[in-house]
Amino acid sequence: MATISTTDLAHRLRPVITRLARRMRQQTSQLSPTQGAALATVDCHGPLTPSELASRERIQRPTATRVVARLEEAGLVTRTADPADRRSHLIAITPAGTELLAAVRDRKDAYLAQRLDRLSPEDLAALDRAAGILERLLEEGDA
């Protein structure tokens, strides 16, 4: 078996991962990709200040402020005064935000599961191993 270079593998994986992520995002139209990511971050790590959200999402603070305003208008997050710094706010997910996020995740999972159902047990086992490897890559963060 020929050994593939990491550059060649990256070149092959990048468009596949990008297209798969885009197709799963298309399963929901309620949120933009940025709004969906921000809502998921608030759900997982909240309550957060806008600066903390911007840092976690790797977006500029003004972008985070605009995203939070849209999510708040939609009733998906709330803003309350930060007791540690009255000049800032804490953003927390609302029950409606939690419900929407669960529905979005269910639709994305169903989309992917429908495609996975077509695969052989061997291919499923290979993807299971690959998922673990990709999770480790993400956990390592940026070097």
N, C-alpha and C positions, 0 to 999 in steps of 0.2 A: 504494500500500500504506500503510495507516494505521500510525502509529508507536505502539507500546505503551509505556506508562510502566514504569519499573523496578519500581515498587510493584505494578502489575498483573501483571507477569511473575513477580515473586517470589511473589505470591499464587497463581498458577497452578502454578509449579514446585514449591513447598514440599510440597504433599500428594502430588504424583506421585513426587518423590524419596523421601519418607518411606515411601510404600506399597511402592515398588520395593525399598527397603532392607529393609523388614520381610519381604517375600516371599522375598528371597534369604536372610535370616537363618533363615527357617522351613525351609530346605532342610537344616538340620542341627539336631539336638536335643542333641548332646553338651555344648555350651557355652552359657552365657547370653550375651547380647550383650556384657556387660561383660567376661566371661571371654575371649570370643573376641577382643575388641579388645585386651585386655591381653596375651594370648598373641601376637597379631600384632605388637604394639609391642615386646615382648621379642625376638621373632624378628628384627625389623628393626633395633632399636637396642641390643639387649642385649650383654653383661650390664648390668643397671641396678640401682640401689638402689631400694627401695620409694618413696622420695621422688621420684626421677627418674621412675619409672613413674607415680606419682600426678600429677606435673606434666604429663607428656606426654599422659596420658589425661584430664586436667582433672577428676580426682576427688579426694576427700579422702584423706589418708594412711591413716586407719583402713580405708577402703573398699579401698584398694590392698592393704593387709595381709591383709584377709579374702579378696580375690580370689586373691592369691598363695598363701595357705594352701590354698585349694580346688584350684588348679592343681597345687600340689606334691603334695597327697594323691592326685590323679589321675595323678601321674607325668609331668606335662607340662612342669614347670619344676623346677629345683633352686635351693636357696639355699646360698650359701657365704659365709664371713666376708669382708667387704670389707677387703683389705689396707691401704687408706688410712684406714679408720675401723672399728676392731674392734667398735664399738657397732652397726654396720649390716651389712647383707647385700647380696650381689649376686645378682640373679635371672637365670638363664640358661635357655634352652629346652633340653629334652631331645630325643633322637632321636624318642621317641614324640610329643612335642609338635610337632615339625617334620612328622612323618608325618600327624598329625591335621589340622594346619593345611593341609597340601597337599590332603588329601582334602576338607576343607570348601570350600576355594577351588575345587577341581575341580567339586564339586556345584553351587556357586553359578554358576560359569562355564557349566556345562552347562544350568542352568535358564535363564539369560539368553540363551545362544546359541540355544536351542530357540525362544525367542520372536523373536529377531532374524532367524532363518531365514525367517520369514513376511513380512519386509519387502522392499520394492523396493530395487534398487540406489541409487536416488535418496535414499530414506529412510535407508539405511545410511550413505551419504556425509554426509547432514545430521547424523546421530547421531555420526559420527566427528568432524566439525567441532565439534559441541557438547561431546563428551568432552574435546577439547583446551581448549576455553574453560573448562569446569568445572574441569579440572586446574589451569589458570592461577589461577582464583579461589581454589582451595585453597592453592596455593603462596604466594599473596600474604598469607595469614594474616589475622588480625583487625587491623583498623585502629584 
